[in-house]
Amino acid sequence: MKIAIHHRLGSYSEKWIEYCKTNNIPYKLVDCYQSDIIQQMEDCDGLMWHYNQNDYKGFLCARQITRSLELAGKKVFPDCNTSWHFDDKVGQKYLLEAIKAPLVPSYIFYDKKEALKWCETTTFPKVFKLRGGAGSENVKLVKTKSCGKKLVRRAFGSGFALLDRADLFKESLWRVKRDRTFSSVTALIKSIGRIFVPTELERFLGKNKGYIYFQDFIPDNHFDTRVYVMGNAAFGLKRLVRSNDFRASGSGLIEFEKEKINIECVKLAFDISKKLNSQSLAFDFISHENQILLIEISYASVQKTYLKCPGYWDKQLKWHEGTFKIEHIMIANFLEQLNEYQKLVLQQN
């Protein structure tokens, strides 16, 4: 059994390679952005590839390569079930509604007249989102009908940049005040540069236009609960809302104590992961009138954060104390899936 790994500095691949070396797992490094990636994979049984929201190349080809390799009999992480909806809140809306997950009521429009008509009849505030973005990027509270209609006209006119540079600057300034570290100051300087110089993502993927997406605003939530499920392991953490804001994602204000995590969120995350047949999925939950609501999902999350978790729950909701590297859990699960798949193929032959 041999796996291929697409290596990118700062990604999950660093720990995947570490795991292979420690456990004598045959592997080779491949480049998924080369034209011959299918040929590179000929002597491998599976591919592991961590692409993120800022990787424009991944958005152009990852889903297509994944599906093609699966049809060629290769296992992939993340596979199609896990990744097709990644960084696509509109796709997630349809998917989560289809399986009757408790998604925050969400609304998508592809017609300007219909969207304006809806603004006249709905209630505000609402939460406006672009289909992509992480850490509360491209998320705004729309307080009035007039503001909602203004966004609709822009969505079907000039459109929205993939990144709100002014908002990114404000976020960086807030982090400097919160952290007072060299890295936060460096990030602030970079955000100033972004005001004048667009990122690769902006230059190559263009603007968002031709649709508009809203979610109901759920008031009185001072935190959200992030649950990250990988196979038989679920990590949980509590993310606090920053001051004078409504967003918890990206705040960096995190509590890790086991007792502060609603176990019903963990149970629900396992249930949805099973329905979606996903390898790895992070869930963002809030509550309203004693009901758990789901905001959105993602196959990937910031890995260093979970080193601070004191343990994880398994599918039987049994607690396992200790510090764990989520990347090692991912690759161990993937190798187990690959082994089971090979056994099935041998039986069929």
ZAZA-992622 format. One line per field, with one value per residue (C-alpha): residue number from 1; x, y negated, z negated; residue in three letters. Coordinates in Angstrom, 1 decimal. Layout:
<rs>
seq NUM_...
xx X_...
yy Y_...
zz Z_...
type ALA_...
</rs>
This chain:
<rs>
seq 1_2_3_4_5_6_7_8_9_10_11_12_13_14_15_16_17_18_19_20_21_22_23_24_25_26_27_28_29_30_31_32_33_34_35_36_37_38_39_40_41_42_43_44_45_46_47_48_49_50_51_52_53_54_55_56_57_58_59_60_61_62_63_64_65_66_67_68_69_70_71_72_73_74_75_76_77_78_79_80_81_82_83_84_85_86_87_88_89_90_91_92_93_94_95_96_97_98_99_100_101_102_103_104_105_106_107_108_109_110_111_112_113_114_115_116_117_118_119_120_121_122_123_124_125_126_127_128_129_130_131_132_133_134_135_136_137_138_139_140_141_142_143_144_145_146_147_148_149_150_151_152_153_154_155_156_157_158_159_160_161_162_163_164_165_166_167_168_169_170_171_172_173_174_175_176_177_178_179_180_181_182_183_184_185_186_187_188_189_190_191_192_193_194_195_196_197_198_199_200_201_202_203_204_205_206_207_208_209_210_211_212_213_214_215_216_217_218_219_220_221_222_223_224_225_226_227_228_229_230_231_232_233_234_235_236_237_238_239_240_241_242_243_244_245_246_247_248_249_250_251_252_253_254_255_256_257_258_259_260_261_262_263_264_265_266_267_268_269_270_271_272_273_274_275_276_277_278_279_280_281_282_283_284_285_286_287_288_289_290_291_292_293_294_295_296_297_298_299_300_301_302_303_304_305_306_307_308_309_310_311_312_313_314_315_316_317_318_319_320_321_322_323_324_325_326_327_328_329_330_331_332_333_334_335_336_337_338_339_340_341_342_343_344_345_346_347_348_349
xx 0.0_1.4_-0.1_0.6_0.8_0.6_2.9_2.3_4.2_1.9_-0.7_-1.8_0.8_3.7_2.3_1.1_4.7_5.9_3.4_4.5_8.1_7.5_5.3_7.2_4.2_5.3_4.5_5.6_5.2_3.2_2.2_-1.5_-1.0_1.0_-0.8_0.4_-1.1_-3.1_0.1_1.9_-0.8_-0.4_1.8_-0.2_-3.4_-4.5_-4.0_-4.0_-4.2_-5.0_-6.1_-7.7_-9.8_-7.0_-5.7_-7.2_-5.5_-7.2_-10.6_-10.0_-9.1_-9.4_-12.9_-12.3_-9.1_-10.7_-13.6_-11.4_-9.1_-12.1_-13.4_-9.9_-10.2_-8.0_-9.0_-8.7_-8.6_-10.7_-13.0_-16.0_-18.5_-16.2_-15.1_-17.5_-19.2_-16.0_-16.1_-19.4_-22.1_-24.7_-23.9_-24.0_-27.5_-28.9_-27.0_-28.0_-31.6_-31.7_-30.7_-32.9_-30.0_-31.0_-29.5_-30.1_-32.9_-31.0_-32.1_-30.5_-31.6_-30.4_-32.8_-32.6_-36.4_-37.1_-34.5_-35.8_-39.3_-38.1_-36.4_-39.8_-41.6_-38.9_-37.7_-34.3_-31.6_-30.3_-26.8_-25.3_-22.6_-20.7_-20.5_-16.8_-14.6_-13.2_-12.9_-15.9_-14.6_-17.4_-20.0_-22.0_-24.9_-27.7_-29.7_-32.3_-34.4_-32.7_-29.2_-30.5_-31.8_-28.5_-26.6_-29.0_-28.4_-24.7_-24.9_-26.6_-24.4_-20.8_-20.5_-18.4_-14.7_-13.6_-12.0_-13.2_-9.8_-11.1_-12.7_-9.5_-7.5_-10.0_-9.7_-5.9_-6.0_-8.3_-6.0_-3.0_-5.0_-6.0_-2.7_0.0_2.5_5.0_3.0_-0.2_1.8_3.2_-0.3_-1.5_1.3_0.3_-3.3_-2.3_-0.5_-3.6_-5.6_-3.5_-2.3_-4.9_-4.2_-3.8_-7.3_-8.8_-6.8_-7.7_-11.2_-12.8_-15.9_-18.9_-22.0_-25.3_-26.5_-27.2_-27.2_-28.7_-29.2_-31.5_-29.8_-30.0_-29.7_-28.3_-25.5_-22.3_-20.4_-20.6_-19.5_-17.1_-17.1_-14.5_-15.3_-12.7_-13.8_-14.3_-13.0_-14.8_-12.9_-14.9_-14.2_-16.2_-15.5_-16.5_-18.0_-15.7_-16.8_-19.2_-19.7_-21.9_-19.3_-17.4_-15.6_-12.1_-12.3_-9.4_-11.3_-11.5_-12.3_-11.3_-12.6_-14.6_-17.3_-18.1_-19.0_-22.7_-22.5_-25.7_-23.6_-21.1_-23.8_-25.4_-22.0_-21.5_-25.0_-24.6_-21.1_-22.6_-25.4_-22.9_-20.4_-17.6_-14.1_-13.5_-16.0_-16.0_-19.4_-20.3_-23.3_-25.3_-28.5_-31.9_-34.8_-33.2_-32.6_-29.2_-28.7_-26.0_-24.4_-22.0_-19.5_-16.0_-13.8_-10.7_-9.9_-6.8_-4.9_-2.8_-5.9_-6.8_-3.5_-5.0_-8.0_-7.8_-9.1_-11.9_-15.2_-15.7_-18.9_-20.2_-19.6_-16.9_-14.2_-10.5_-8.1_-4.9_-3.3_-3.7_-2.6_-5.6_-3.4_-2.3_-5.9_-6.8_-4.0_-4.7_-8.3_-7.4_-5.1_-7.8_-10.3_-7.7_-7.1_-10.8_-11.2_-8.4_-9.9_-13.2_-11.6_-9.8_-13.1_-14.8_-12.0
yy 0.0_-3.4_-6.8_-10.1_-13.4_-16.8_-18.8_-22.5_-24.3_-25.1_-22.5_-19.1_-17.5_-18.3_-16.0_-13.4_-13.1_-12.9_-10.1_-8.1_-8.4_-7.4_-4.4_-3.3_-3.9_-4.0_-7.4_-9.8_-13.5_-14.6_-17.9_-18.1_-21.2_-19.4_-18.3_-14.7_-14.3_-11.2_-9.6_-10.5_-8.5_-5.3_-3.6_-4.9_-3.6_-6.9_-10.7_-13.1_-16.8_-19.7_-22.8_-25.9_-28.9_-31.0_-28.5_-29.6_-26.7_-24.2_-25.7_-25.4_-21.7_-19.9_-18.7_-17.5_-15.7_-14.1_-12.7_-11.5_-9.6_-8.0_-6.7_-5.3_-3.3_-5.5_-6.7_-10.4_-12.6_-14.7_-12.6_-14.0_-13.5_-15.4_-18.2_-19.2_-21.7_-23.2_-27.0_-27.0_-28.2_-28.1_-24.4_-23.7_-25.2_-22.8_-19.8_-20.5_-21.2_-17.9_-15.8_-17.9_-19.2_-22.1_-24.8_-28.4_-29.5_-30.6_-32.3_-32.3_-34.4_-34.4_-37.1_-40.8_-41.4_-38.4_-39.4_-43.0_-41.7_-39.4_-42.4_-44.1_-41.3_-39.8_-41.1_-42.5_-42.2_-39.4_-38.1_-38.6_-36.2_-35.5_-31.8_-31.7_-32.9_-31.8_-33.3_-35.6_-37.0_-38.3_-38.1_-41.3_-42.1_-43.8_-45.9_-47.4_-46.8_-49.7_-48.1_-44.8_-46.2_-48.1_-44.8_-43.2_-45.9_-45.5_-41.7_-42.1_-45.0_-45.6_-42.6_-41.9_-41.4_-38.0_-39.8_-43.0_-44.7_-47.4_-44.7_-42.7_-45.7_-46.3_-42.6_-42.8_-46.0_-44.3_-41.3_-43.6_-45.1_-41.6_-39.8_-42.5_-40.1_-40.5_-38.1_-40.2_-43.4_-41.6_-40.6_-44.2_-45.4_-42.8_-43.9_-47.5_-46.2_-44.3_-47.5_-48.4_-45.1_-42.3_-38.8_-35.9_-34.8_-38.1_-38.5_-35.0_-34.2_-37.6_-39.0_-37.4_-38.5_-37.1_-35.8_-36.9_-34.9_-35.7_-33.8_-34.7_-36.6_-34.6_-37.1_-36.7_-34.2_-35.2_-32.2_-29.4_-25.8_-24.3_-20.5_-18.8_-15.2_-12.8_-9.2_-8.1_-11.3_-14.6_-17.6_-20.5_-24.1_-27.2_-30.4_-33.7_-36.6_-39.6_-42.8_-45.0_-42.3_-39.3_-36.9_-34.2_-32.6_-34.2_-35.9_-33.9_-34.0_-30.3_-28.1_-24.5_-23.0_-19.8_-20.9_-24.0_-22.0_-21.0_-17.2_-17.4_-19.4_-16.5_-14.0_-16.0_-16.4_-12.7_-12.1_-14.5_-13.2_-9.7_-11.0_-12.8_-9.9_-12.4_-11.7_-15.0_-17.8_-20.8_-22.2_-25.6_-25.5_-28.2_-27.9_-29.5_-28.8_-25.6_-24.4_-23.7_-25.4_-24.8_-27.8_-26.1_-23.3_-22.8_-19.8_-21.6_-23.7_-25.4_-22.4_-24.1_-25.1_-21.5_-20.8_-22.8_-20.5_-18.3_-15.3_-14.0_-12.1_-8.9_-7.9_-6.4_-9.8_-8.3_-10.9_-10.2_-12.4_-13.7_-15.8_-14.6_-15.7_-15.9_-15.3_-12.0_-11.0_-11.9_-9.8_-6.9_-6.9_-7.3_-4.3_-2.2_-3.2_-2.4_1.0_1.9_0.7_3.0_6.0_5.3_5.1_8.5_10.1_8.9_10.2
zz 0.0_1.1_0.7_2.5_0.6_2.1_-0.1_-1.0_-3.8_-6.7_-5.7_-7.1_-4.8_-7.2_-9.9_-7.3_-6.1_-9.7_-10.4_-7.4_-8.3_-11.9_-11.0_-7.9_-5.6_-1.9_-0.3_2.3_2.9_5.9_7.4_8.1_10.1_12.8_16.0_15.4_11.9_13.1_14.3_11.1_9.2_11.2_8.6_5.6_4.0_2.6_2.5_-0.5_0.3_-1.9_0.0_-1.6_-0.9_0.4_2.9_6.3_8.1_5.8_6.5_10.2_10.2_6.8_7.2_10.8_9.9_6.8_8.8_11.6_9.3_7.5_10.8_11.4_8.2_6.0_2.5_1.9_-1.2_-1.1_1.0_3.0_0.2_-2.2_0.1_2.9_0.7_-0.8_-1.1_0.7_-1.7_1.1_1.8_-1.9_-2.1_0.4_-1.1_-4.7_-3.9_-1.9_-4.9_-7.2_-9.3_-11.7_-9.4_-10.4_-7.9_-4.7_-1.5_1.9_4.9_8.5_9.7_8.8_8.8_6.7_4.2_3.9_3.5_0.7_-1.0_-1.1_-2.9_-5.2_-8.6_-9.4_-10.6_-8.4_-7.9_-4.5_-3.2_-0.1_0.7_-0.2_-2.9_-6.3_-9.8_-9.4_-6.1_-3.8_-6.6_-7.5_-9.6_-7.5_-9.9_-7.7_-4.5_-2.7_-3.4_-2.2_1.0_1.5_1.3_3.8_6.3_5.9_6.2_9.6_10.6_9.9_7.6_4.5_4.3_3.0_0.0_-1.7_-2.1_-4.5_-6.7_-6.7_-7.8_-10.7_-11.7_-11.7_-13.8_-16.2_-16.5_-17.3_-20.1_-21.3_-21.0_-21.1_-19.3_-16.6_-14.3_-14.7_-13.8_-10.8_-9.7_-10.1_-7.8_-5.2_-5.5_-4.7_-1.6_-0.5_-0.3_2.7_4.1_4.8_3.8_6.3_5.3_6.3_9.5_10.9_9.6_10.1_8.3_6.8_8.7_10.0_6.7_3.1_0.0_-3.5_-6.7_-9.6_-12.4_-15.6_-18.5_-22.0_-21.1_-22.8_-21.4_-19.0_-19.4_-16.9_-16.7_-14.4_-13.5_-12.0_-11.9_-15.5_-17.1_-17.8_-19.1_-20.6_-21.5_-22.4_-20.4_-22.0_-20.1_-20.0_-21.7_-19.7_-17.1_-16.4_-15.0_-16.8_-13.9_-13.6_-17.0_-18.5_-21.8_-22.5_-25.5_-25.5_-28.7_-28.1_-30.5_-28.4_-25.3_-24.8_-24.3_-22.1_-19.6_-19.6_-19.1_-16.3_-14.5_-14.5_-13.2_-10.3_-9.5_-9.1_-6.9_-4.6_-4.7_-5.3_-6.3_-8.1_-8.9_-11.2_-12.4_-13.7_-16.1_-17.9_-19.9_-19.7_-22.1_-23.4_-19.9_-18.3_-15.0_-12.4_-10.7_-8.2_-7.7_-6.4_-5.8_-7.2_-10.2_-11.7_-13.0_-15.7_-17.6_-18.4_-20.2_-23.1_-23.3_-26.4_-24.5_-22.3_-22.3_-20.3_-18.6_-21.8_-23.4_-25.6_-26.5_-25.7_-27.7_-26.1_-23.5_-19.9_-16.5_-14.2_-11.1_-12.6_-13.2_-9.6_-8.0_-10.3_-9.4_-5.7_-5.8_-7.5_-4.8_-2.1_-3.7_-3.9_-0.3_0.9_-0.9_0.8_4.2_3.6_2.5_5.7_7.9
type MET_LYS_ILE_ALA_ILE_HIS_HIS_ARG_LEU_GLY_SER_TYR_SER_GLU_LYS_TRP_ILE_GLU_TYR_CYS_LYS_THR_ASN_ASN_ILE_PRO_TYR_LYS_LEU_VAL_ASP_CYS_TYR_GLN_SER_ASP_ILE_ILE_GLN_GLN_MET_GLU_ASP_CYS_ASP_GLY_LEU_MET_TRP_HIS_TYR_ASN_GLN_ASN_ASP_TYR_LYS_GLY_PHE_LEU_CYS_ALA_ARG_GLN_ILE_THR_ARG_SER_LEU_GLU_LEU_ALA_GLY_LYS_LYS_VAL_PHE_PRO_ASP_CYS_ASN_THR_SER_TRP_HIS_PHE_ASP_ASP_LYS_VAL_GLY_GLN_LYS_TYR_LEU_LEU_GLU_ALA_ILE_LYS_ALA_PRO_LEU_VAL_PRO_SER_TYR_ILE_PHE_TYR_ASP_LYS_LYS_GLU_ALA_LEU_LYS_TRP_CYS_GLU_THR_THR_THR_PHE_PRO_LYS_VAL_PHE_LYS_LEU_ARG_GLY_GLY_ALA_GLY_SER_GLU_ASN_VAL_LYS_LEU_VAL_LYS_THR_LYS_SER_CYS_GLY_LYS_LYS_LEU_VAL_ARG_ARG_ALA_PHE_GLY_SER_GLY_PHE_ALA_LEU_LEU_ASP_ARG_ALA_ASP_LEU_PHE_LYS_GLU_SER_LEU_TRP_ARG_VAL_LYS_ARG_ASP_ARG_THR_PHE_SER_SER_VAL_THR_ALA_LEU_ILE_LYS_SER_ILE_GLY_ARG_ILE_PHE_VAL_PRO_THR_GLU_LEU_GLU_ARG_PHE_LEU_GLY_LYS_ASN_LYS_GLY_TYR_ILE_TYR_PHE_GLN_ASP_PHE_ILE_PRO_ASP_ASN_HIS_PHE_ASP_THR_ARG_VAL_TYR_VAL_MET_GLY_ASN_ALA_ALA_PHE_GLY_LEU_LYS_ARG_LEU_VAL_ARG_SER_ASN_ASP_PHE_ARG_ALA_SER_GLY_SER_GLY_LEU_ILE_GLU_PHE_GLU_LYS_GLU_LYS_ILE_ASN_ILE_GLU_CYS_VAL_LYS_LEU_ALA_PHE_ASP_ILE_SER_LYS_LYS_LEU_ASN_SER_GLN_SER_LEU_ALA_PHE_ASP_PHE_ILE_SER_HIS_GLU_ASN_GLN_ILE_LEU_LEU_ILE_GLU_ILE_SER_TYR_ALA_SER_VAL_GLN_LYS_THR_TYR_LEU_LYS_CYS_PRO_GLY_TYR_TRP_ASP_LYS_GLN_LEU_LYS_TRP_HIS_GLU_GLY_THR_PHE_LYS_ILE_GLU_HIS_ILE_MET_ILE_ALA_ASN_PHE_LEU_GLU_GLN_LEU_ASN_GLU_TYR_GLN_LYS_LEU_VAL_LEU_GLN_GLN_ASN
</rs>
